[in-house]
Amino acid sequence: MTAGSQSVAKARPAIKQDRPSFHIAPPKGWLNDPNGPLFYAGYYHMFYQHIPESCIWSFGLVWGHAVSRDLVTWEHLPPAIVPTPGGLDADGCFSGCATLDEHGVPTILYTGVRLRSNGAAGPLPPVETDLQLPFIESQCAARPVDPSDPKLTHWTKIEYPWMALPPAHWGLGGWRDPYIISRPGADGSGCWSLIIGSGVKDNGGTVLVYKSKELLDGWQLHGELCHGRGEGSTTGFIWECPLLTKLPALPAHIARGGVVSHGNASRASTSESGDDMADTPHFFCISPDACTNPSYYWLGRYDTESMTFNLKGADGPFRLDLGDILYAPNTLEDTANGRTLLWGWNQEKRTKVGAYDYAGCLSVPRILWAEPSTVAAEPSSSSSNQSSAEPSRWALHQQPVPELSRLRKTDAASCWRLSDDLPGESAELIILGSARLPLPVVSGPFLDIELVLERADSGCTASGLLLTSTTAEGGAALLYHWDSGVLEVVFEALDPHTLTFSLAAPGARRVGGPLLRPPAPGQPLSLRVFLDYSCLEVFTGDGEVLTARVYRGVPSSMDAAGGLAGIGAPSAAGIDIISVKDGNSDGNAGATRILHCEAYEMSPAFRLFLGAIDDEEEALAAEPIQLPAFGAPVAVTVEAL
C-alpha cells in the first residue's frame, strides 16, 4: 500500500464520555489510595479511599469496593466500610490491607481516624502515646457479614481496635497504613507479622514491624523494619503506605511491555543465570509525606529472623513511576497465577476542578518481577543509604497484565496494524525528520497502542507521539530522547508565532526522566501506551513506567463522520507519530524507523455505573456487631511539524 492511499471506515457515533473508561474509578466523587486488594472465592476485590459526594479530599473517607473475575471488567459494590459516628474511625477509614484470617475468613485491617476536635469520638490518648496530630489514629478491622457471599457485598466492623495506640515516647509523626508481610507458617514462623508507616518528627521516615500469634489480638512491637532517620529531606519524614514483598523471577523471553522486544539482547535470560539467581530480592516501597511526591522503592534483603530490611545494602531509592501522578501503591500476591500485582492511585492535575463530578482513578494492574540486570542504575535520590556504584544484580520489571488485551476492540473499524498496510516486501516504515505520521482508523479517547521505534540516523534527536488537543487545557507530546535516554511528556509546547508544537517553546512543562535501562545504542525502544481519556500510562519494553495526565478532550475531527483508514490518512484519534530533527541537520536527516505499531480502541471496564448506596446499606456498613468465631523500508513524507 502506498502512503497516499486511503479507504473509508464505517461511520460511528461521536464519543462524549469525559472520564477514564477502562481504569477502576467510582461512579462519581473522589478516589485516592488503592486498599486491600484480595482474591477470594473466584473474585478479585479492590477497595479504595473514596469521598462519594465530593471531588476534593476531606475527612470522612470510606472504602469504595469493586469486584472482578478477570482483573479488567469490574462491578461496583456498596462501600465496604464507612465512618461510625462516635467511633475510632468517626472522621475517616484510612488506608490498609485485606487478608484471610486463620480460618480463611476475609479480614480488612485499616487505620481509623478521629479528629481531636470531635468530642463525641472519645477521650484523647495518654500523653506518652499522643502524637499531637490534628487527628488520632487507631488500627481497626472489619469482616464480611456473610463470608459465603463471594462478592463480600456487606461488611461489619470488629468492636475493638486490634491496636489502639502507637508506641510511647518515640516522637512519631504518624502511625498508619497496616500491611501484612507474613502469616503463620510462612518463612517457618508461627506468627503473623505486619508493618505500619511512620516517621520520627523532624528526622526521617520509619516503618514499624509488629508480630502476633492471632490476627486480631496480641500484637507486639518488634522494632523497626528500616528507617530513613537523618534523610528526611531526601526520602521523606513520614513513610506512608509501606510495602514489602519478595519478588518472583520470570524468564526473560516473556514479551516485555506486551510488545515484541525486536532483538534487544542486552537482558540476560533468567534460565541462563544459574540457580543462585532464584534468590530474588524483596521489593520495599514507600510513599513519602504527601501525594505531591513520587513513591520510591528499593530492592534488597529482608531477614525473617531479625525482621529487618537492609536498606543501606539495598539498591535504591528509585522512582516507581517516572510521572507525576502515581502515589500510594498496593500489591496483591496472585498466587493462583504465580505473580505479584500492583495498583497505584493516579491523581488528577486539572485546573478546572469544579467542572467535573469525579477525581482520580487507579492505575491499570501491573505485574512485578525481578529481572537479572547488568546495568548500573543511578538512584533517584542523593540519600547516603546507597550501595556502591557496582551494577545492580536485579532490576524491577513492571508490565501491564495480559488480561487488558481482552478489552481491545478488534473489528476493522476499531483497530489498525501497520503490518497490514505495508507492502509485502516491507517490514518497517520511516518517518522523515520533522515529520508526523497520523495514526489512522482508530478514534476516540480510549486507546491501547503498541509501538516500536528506532533511530534511523544521528540527526534524529527524539521520537514519540503527538497528542493533539481539543480543549483549552492543552495536548502534549510523549517523547524519547535518544542521546539522553529521557522519556518524558512535554506540555504547553506551542510556538507562540506558529501555534504549532515546538520543543523550543517558552514555558514548556516536562514530566518524566531518564530511563534506568534505556535501549542500547542502535537498539529500538518498545512502548505500550494506554490512553484512557486524560490518563496516560506508558510502559517500556524493559519494564519502566511513566504515568501522567493529558487533558486534551475527546478528538472530534473524524469520530462522527467516520475515520479514514490507511497510512497518511488524518488521525481521528488526534495522535501522530513524530520524529524530532536536530536543528543542524539538513535534508531528510532526523528520521525515525517504525518497526511495529498496533492501535486498538478499548471497551469499558464497568458495564454499569451504580448510584450511591441507600440509607439501610450505609447503616449496616457503619454499625459494628459482635461476630461469632469463624472456624525493505518505505519512506513517507508527511506534514512537517
N, C-alpha and C positions, 0 to 999 in steps of 0.2 A: 504493500500500500504506500502511495506517495504522501508526502507531508501535507499536500493541499487538498486531498480527497476528504469528503465529508458524507455522512449519512444521517438521516433524521431519526432520532429516537422517539418513541411514543410520548404523547403529552401526559403530564401528571399534574395533580393539584398542587398549588403552592403550599409550602410548609410554613406554618405560622408559629409553631411552638418556640418559645423564647427561653428554654431552660434545658439543661442536660437531659438526655433521654435514656442512655444505657449505663449510667452510673447510679449507685444507690443514693437516694435522696428522699426525704419525706415529701408528702403531697404539698405541703407549704410550711413556712416557718424556718427557723434557724436550725442548722446542724453543725456540730463540731466533732469531737473525738469519736473514732470507732471504739466500741466497747465489747468485750466478752464474746468474740467470735467462737462459735461452738458447732460441732456436728453431733446430731442426736436423732436417732430413730429415722434415718434417711433424709433428714433436712439439715441444711446449713442455716444457722441462725446468726444474724448480725444485729447488734444493738448499737446505739449511737446517742451521743448527747444531743438534746433536742429542746427547743422552745417552740411549741406549736403555734402560738399566736403572735410571734414577733420575728422580724428578720435581723434583730440585733441581740447580741449576747446579754444575758441578765441572769440573776439568781432565779431559782425555780426550775432548774433543768430537770427534765425527765429522761428516761431511757427509751428512745424510739426502738422499734423492733420490726424486722423484716425476715422472711424465710425464703429458702430456695432449695430445689433439689439438684441444681446443676451449676450454681455459682453465677449464672448470668441472667436468668429470668427469676424475678422476685415478686413477692406478695407482701403488702403492708399488713401489719397486725396492730392491735392497740398497744400503746406504750406498756412496757413490761413493769416499770416501777416509776412512781411519781412521788413527789414530796408528801410527807404526812404532817399535817398541821400539828404543832406542838412536839414533834418528834426530833430525833437527832439529825434527820435529813429534811427538816422543815423548809429550808431555803435552797435545797438542791440535792439531786442524786448525781454526784460527780463520777468520774471515770473509775473503771475497774476491769474485772475479768469474769469469766464463767468457766466452770469445770464440772465434772461429775464427781459426786462425793464417794465415800467408801462403799456405798450400796448402789452406785450407778445413777443417783438422782441428780439432775442438773441443779447447780447452785450458782447464784450470782454473788460475787463479792465486790463491794463498791464503797466509795467514800461518801458518807453523808455529811452535809454541812448545815449549820445553823448560824445565823448572824448574831453577833454579840448583842446587837440592839433588839433582838427578838426575845423579849422576856418570857413569852409563852413557851419557848423551846427548852426551858430548863436552866439550871444554875451554870455559872461559869466553872471551868475546870480548876483544880488546885493550882496554886501559883507555880509550883515547880514543873507542871506539865502544860501550862498556858503559854502558847506560842505568841500571844499578843497580836494575832491577826484579826482582821475585821470579821472573820468567821471562824467557827470552831469545827474541827474535823474529827469524825468518828468512823470506824470501819464497820460497815453494816452488811447484811446478807438478805437474800430472797430465794425462795424456791417456788417451783410451779405448783399451782393449785391441783392440777391433775397431771402427774408425770406420764400417764398413759396417752395423753394428747401429744402426738409427735410434733405439732406446731408450737406447743408450750404457749398457748394463747394468753393465759392468765397466770399471774404470779402473786405471791403473797410474801410479806416480809417476816423475817425472824424477829421476835420481840426484843431481843437483846443485841447489843453490838458484840461482835466476836473479838474486837479490840476497841476499847473505849478511849484510851489515852496514849499519846506519844511518850517516848522515854523522857524521864525527868532530867533536867539540868544539862541538856545537850545544846541548848541555844539554837534550835532548829527554826527554819523559816517556812516550813511546810511539812505535811505528813499525809500523803495521798497516793491514789492510783495503785492499788494492790495488783500483783501479777504473780500467779503460781509458777514456780520454776521446777518443782518436782513433787511427786506423790509417793506414798508408801510403796515400797517395792522397787522403785526406780533407783538406780545407782547403788543398790544394796542398802538403801536407807529404810528405816521403819517409820519415817516421819514425812509429813507434809513440809514443804518449805516455800516461802514466797518472799517477794521483795516489795518495798514501798519507796516511792520517790520522796526525796527530801533535800535539804541543804543546810549548811551551817551559816547563820546570818553573817553577811559582810565577809564571807570567806570563800565559799565554793560549794558545789553540789555534792550530794552523797546519796547512796542508795542503801537502805537498811534491809537486813535479811532476818527473817523470823522462821521458827520451826515449831511444829506441833504434831502430836500423835493423832489429833482429831481436827477435822476441817473447821469446825465452828466453835472450838473451845480450846483453851490451854496454850495459846500462842505465847512464845517466849522470844525476846530479842536475842539473837545470836551475835550480832555485831554489824559491821559494815561490809557489804559486798565489795565495794570500792568507793573511792571518793575523789573529788577534784578540789579539795581544800587548797587555798592559795592560787587557784586557777580560775576564780570566778569571772574575771574579766575576759577570759577566752572560751571557757566551756560552760559558763553559766553559774548562777548562785543557787538555783533550785532546779533539780533534775526531775522533771515531770515525766509521767508515763514511761517508766523504765521497762526495758525488755531484755530478757536473757534466754537464749535458746541455742542448742547445738545444731549447727547447720549440716544438712546432708551433703554428700558429694554426688554429682550426676556426671555421666560420661560427656566428654566434650563434643561428641558427634550430634548432640541434640541441636536442632536448628535454633540458633541464638536469636532472641527477639522475634521469633516467628518468621524470620526471613532467611533464605539460603545464605550461608556465610561467604560464598563465592571465593573460596580458596584461601582465606586468611589463615595461614599456617603458624601464626605466632603463638597460638594457645596450645599447650600440651594436652594430650589425652589422659584422662584420669586412669584409664585402664593400663597405660604405659608407665605410670609413675611409681609403681611398686606398692606393696601392702601398707607401708608406713603412711601413705597418703590418705588412708582411710581414717586417720586420726584428725578429723576435721576440727576447725576451731569453733568456739562459741561466738555468737553474734550478740553483742551488747549495745543497746541503743538507748539514747535519752533525748528528751525534748527540753531544752534549757529555757527556763524563765518565762517565756511568753511566745505566742504564736507568730510574732514578727521575726523570730529566729529560726534557722534551719534545725532539723533533727540531725544528730550526729551518731555515728556508730564506730565501734572498734571490733576487730577480730582478734581473739586471744584465747587464753586458757582459764577455765573455771575449775577450781579444786573442790571436789564434792565433800572432802573431809573438813577442810577449814571454812568452806562455804564462802570463798573469796574469788573474785575475778582479778587476774593480774593485769591491771590497767597499764602500769608502767612498761610491762613487757609486751603489750598488745600493739598491733598495727592500728593507727588511727590518731586522732579522730578524723573521720571522713564524713562529708555531707551525704546523707541518704539520698537526697534528690538535689539536682543542680538548679531547680527552680526556686520560686519564692512563695509557694502556697501550701506545700505539704508539711503537716505537723502532726504530732501525737499518734504515730502509727501503733497498730496492734497486730498480733500474729495468731495463727491457728496451726496446730500440728495436725495436718490432714493425713492421719496415719493410714487410712484405707488406701490412699494413693501414694504413700511414701514421700510426702513433700511438706515443706513449710510455706504457709501462705501469709501475706502481709497486705493490710489495707492502711491507708492514711487519710487524714482529713484534708481535702482540697478546699482551701479558703477562697472567698471572693476577694476581688480587688476593684470592685465597682466604685465609681464616683457618684452614681445616682441611686443610692440605696432605696429611697422611697418609691422608686418606680417598679419595684419587684415585690412579689409575695413569698420569695424563698431566698435562702442564703446558705450556700455550702453543699457539697456532696462528698462522698467517699471516693477514693481512687479506685481504679479497676484492681481486682485482686492480682497480686504479684507472687510468683514463685521465687523463693530464695534458695540459693545453694552456694557452697564454697567451691571455687574452681582453682586448680593449681595456677600459680602466676609466676612469671619470671620478670615482671615489670616492677621497677622501683616507683612506688606511688608516694606522692607528696601529701602529707596530712593537710586537712582543711584549716588547721589552727596552729598557732605558734606555741601551743602548750608544751611544757617541758616533759610531759608524760608521753614521750615518744621512744620507740625503739630506734636502733641505728639506721643508717641510710642504706642498709643492705636491701636487696629486692624482697618484697613481701612474698611469703611462701604461698599465701592464699589470697584470692580476690573474691569479693562478694559479687554474685551474679543475680540480677533481678530481671524477671521475664514475665510478661502477661500470661495468664493461664490460657491454655489452648482452647478451653471451652468458649472463649469470647468469639471465636470464629463461627460459632453456631448462630450468632446474631447477624452475620453478613447476609445481605440480600444478593442472590446470585443470578437473578434474571438479567437478560441482556440490557434492559433499560436502567439497571441499578448498579452495575459494576463495569469495570474496564481493566483489561490486562494489556500491557504494552506488547507482550509476545504475540498477541492475536493480530496486532496491526502492523507488525514488521514484515517486510519481505522475507521469504523463506531462507534466503542466504544470510540474513542479518540476525544478530543476536543482541544488538545494542543500538542505542540512539545517542547522537551527540548534539548537545545544545551549544551553539557558538557563544563566545564571550559577550557579556552584557545583553543576553537574550533571555527570553522566557518561553516556556512551553506550557500552554494552558492544559490543565487536567480535564480531559473530556468525559462525556457521558454522565458521570455521577453528579448529583446535585444535592442541595440541602446542607444542613449544618451537622449531620450525624454521620461521621465517616471513619473508616479504618483503611489506612494506606500503608502499603509496603513499598520501600524504596531502597535501592542500592545504587550509590553514586560513586564515581571515580573521577579524580582529577585527570583531565586529558592532556594538559600541558601546564608548564610552570606559570603561565600568565593568568591562570585561574586562582583567585585568592580564596573564594568561598563558594559553596553550593548549598542549595536547600529549597525551601518552599516560600512563596509569597502568598500571604493570606489577606486578600483584599477585604475592604470594609464597606458596609452599608449603613453604618451608624456614626454618630459624632465621636464615639469613644475610640474608634480607630482600629485598623488592622495591624498586621505585624509581619515580620519575616523570620522564619526558622532557618538558621544558617550554621553550617560547619565551616570553620576557618582551617584550611589545610596546613598552614605553616605553624600556627599557634596551638592547634588541637582544641580550640574553644568551640563548644556547642552552645548556642545562645538563641534567644528570641529578642529581636530588635523592634522596639515600639516607637511610635511618633517619629519615624524616619522619613519625613516628607521634605523634599526640596521646596523651600518657600516660593521659588520662582516658577518652577515647572509643575509643582504639586504631584510629583512622582516619587517613588521610593528611591532613597539615596542613603547609603551608609555614612556619607559625609554631612547629612542634615544636622543642623544645630539643634541641640536639646534631645537627641535620640536617647531613649532609655533602653538599657540592656539587662536581660535576666539570663543567667547561665554561668558557665565557667569551663575551665579546661577539663577534658576527659582524663580520668586516671589511666585508662587503657585506650588511647587513640589508635586508629589504624596505622600499621607500619607504613613507612614511605613506599609509595607505589601500590598500596593496597586500597580497596574500596571501603566505603562506610555503609553499613547496613542500618536502616532505621525502620521502626514500626511506629506509626503516628496515629494516635487516636484523637479525633477532634469531635467533641460532643458539645455542640453549641459553643459556649465560651471555654470549656475545659479542654486544654491541650496537654496530652501525655505522650512523651517521645521516649521510646526505648531504643538504645543502640544494640547492635548485634553482639557486643561484648558485655552487655548486662548493666549498663548505666542508664539513668532516667533523668529527664528534665520535665517538670510539670509547671504549667503557667496558665494564666487566664488571658484570653484574647476576645474582647467584646466587639466582634466585627458584625454582629447581627446575622440575619438569615439572608444568604445570597438570593437575589430576586431577578437577576438578569434573564435567566432562561427557565426557571423552575416552573413557571406557569404554562409556558408555551411549548415546552419540550426541549430537551438539550440536543446539541449537535454532537455526533459521535465521530471520533477519528482524530489522528494526530494533526495538530494545528487548529482544531476547532475551538471556539470560545469555551471557557470553562463555566458551566452552570453552577459549579461549586465555589467559584471565585478563588480558585487556587492555581497558582502557576509554579512549575519547577523552574528554578532560576540558576544562572551561572554568573558570578560576580567577577568582573575582569579587573586586573591590575591597570591602574590609570596610565602606566607607562608602556603597556603592551599595544601593539599595532595589529591591524588586520583582523583575522579570525582567531587570534590567540585568546586565551582565557576560557577555553571550552570545558564543559563537564560531560562526562560519558555516563549515560543511564544504562545500567546493566540489568535492572529489574524494576518494574513498577506494576503494582496492582492496587486498585481502589474499589472500595465497597461501601455502599450505603448501609447503615446499621438499623436494625429493628430495636424497639424499646425494651428495656429491662423489666418494666412494670406494665402489665396488661391493663390494670385498672388502678386509678387513684381513689383511695377511700377518704371519706370525711373524717372529722375528729371523732373521738370516742364519746359515747354517751355518758350521762352522769352516773349510771349504775356501774359501768365498766371502770370509770375513774375511781369511784368509791371502793370497788373491790381491789384495785391495784394499790390504793393508798392505805387501806386498813389492815394492820397486822393481825394474824390469827395464830393460835397455838397449833403447830403441826404435830401429827403423830410421827413416830420414828419410821423411817423408810429403810426395810431390810435391802560478517564484514560490515562496518557501521554505516548508518545513514546520517548525513549531516543535515540539520534543519536550521534554516534561518527564519526566526520568527520575530515578533515585535520586540524592539530593543527596549531595555529598561530606561 
